């Protein structure tokens, strides 16, 4: 595997991870709006 292939693979993994984090955050926020039990989970943020 060449260097270009490795960079392309790493960028795909990074984009997928970012999309997963954003999607899970939006899901938790929508669930917290519907259920008071999820308020504690809404306050937990991933450190960046």
Secondary structure, 3 states (H helix, E strand, C coil): CCHHHHHHHHHHHHHHHHHHHHHHHHHHHHHHHHCHHHHHHHHCCCCC
